[in-house]
Amino acid sequence: MSEKPVVIALDGPAAAGKGTLGRRLAAHFGYAYLDSGLLYRAVGWRMLTDGLDPADSDAAAAVAAALTEEDLNSKELREDRVANAATIVAAHPAVRQALVGYQRRFAAAPPRDAPGAVIDGRDIGTVICPEARCKIFVDAHVDVRARRRLKELQDRGVESIYSRVLRDMEERDARDRNRPIAPLAPADDAFQLDTTELDADAAFDLAVDFITARNKPDKS
């Protein structure tokens, strides 16, 4: 019987560095990568595009159930208006139920027969894949995360000001951490990686060391 795929559950708030870290880890270990946030962003984007209210749980659930691979490829998914809509639709139990299966199937059978999967999101280690051996919670002070997001927006040519980005991020954090369904929180056995004073290379090295140690075969 073939071995079960290794699952790396990567959780944390916006702009903490999960995306960059997740893609690098997937490339380093030869694993498949899934940004689970894109699933919720895609639902939020479809809601906005179709003129629907993200707070409408029934409509959001219908959109989530009909989500296609193509919906994950829109360049508009990275816009802040879509990110805010995503946090609203993510609070609907029916939406989460529709997307949980997608994520679990990805973990159980990664694309292209990859030996493992890196999935980043808000509740991968606590709800989606609680049995994952490698759980990492990536965090950073909100001021630092807001400055990172501001730079990202400015690099993309989007006019933004720090105070607005900070306010939006604080509001998004509050929704994510206080929602009744699967709130943002580290799993009890997660490696907590604070990137406030770390660059991408330092964060990557620490994560690789943790994953390598966790995946050492038992000597018994």
Buried (B, 14 or more C-beta within 10 A) or exposed (E): EEEEBBBBBBBBBBBBBBBBBBBBBBEEBEBBBBBBBBBBBBBBBBBBEEEBEBEBBEBBBBBBEEBEEEBBEBEEBBBBEBBBBBBBBBBBEBBBEBBBEBBBEBBEEBEEEBBBBBBBBBBBBBBBBBEBBBBBBBBBEBEBBBBBBBEBBEEEEEEBEEEEBBEBBEEBBEBBEEBEEBBBBBBEEBBEBBBEEBEEEEBBEBBBEBBEEBEEEEEE
